[in-house]
């Protein structure tokens, strides 16, 4: 049970928030509101799944918002050129995977700290996109692109099926496949993982590429909701993603965390803003509450790590 203490705590907090809303603002659970909540937080969850893999290796990716914007525009341009939606999806995922692989190669083979690499690419990619599009949005998209050509009421069900498949499939793979164990081993102790025969550089590069591909998929699923694609999409996305992963129990140092915790982190942080609105609380408190939750999660992890150190002696209580 100790292994899933963070997940159990998050589930209890979410359940408590749900009970409060059920009593004070039952309109929160209206079908349209829940659908909007899901569609609004769906890109955050998909990107966060990839970010969890990156953080498990002991790295971090803060370029996700810029990659998301480029993938969104790439999907829109391919669709606008008359290609089927499947090719637009492929273009978005391959673009994200390629950009992620560049980040991963710089981190894994040139040994540049991931925060430096992804900070640089975050700025460079965003400015390159701004220069390439001149700030113009992708418009005049074909009718078959929006909602994948499905009825608007059907699309959330399809998107939900995709998200569930990703969550279950990746979660199962991380627990049961050698690739998942290799990711955990790399983040826990890279030197020991290399001695055990793991190609840690390749693992790191691959994880960044997978995270990029997931960002491309998230960009596509978000883009088809609208009839035009903004060139400034994804601003602030990386902060939401990293916050959800950390709140979900992943350790920044790597080697600790799981995708179930990430899901709960996204649900909790994504529910706070609308909940405040339904409860009649000023929405400006949303960021403050999210910040407190993140700080509490990091503080709890730090305290647990400190207590786990050999020779730790708690401070004596004053007489």
Secondary structure, DSSP 8 states (H G I E B T S, - for coil): -GGGHHHHHHHHHHHHHHHHHHHH-GGGG-HHHHHHHHHHHHHHHHHHHHHHHHHHTT-----HHHHHHHHHHHHHHHHHTT--HHHHHHHHHHHHHHHHHHHHHHHHTS---HHHHHHHHHHHHHHHHHHHHTT--B----TTTGGGGS-HHHHHHHHHHHHHHHHHHHHHHHHHSHHHHHHHHHHH-HHHHHHTT--HHHHHHHHHHHHHHHHHHHHHHHHTTSSSB-TTTTTTHHHHHHHHHHHTT--TTSS---HHHHHHHHHHHHHHHHHHHHTT--TTHHHHHHHHHHHHHHHHHHHHHHHHSTT--------
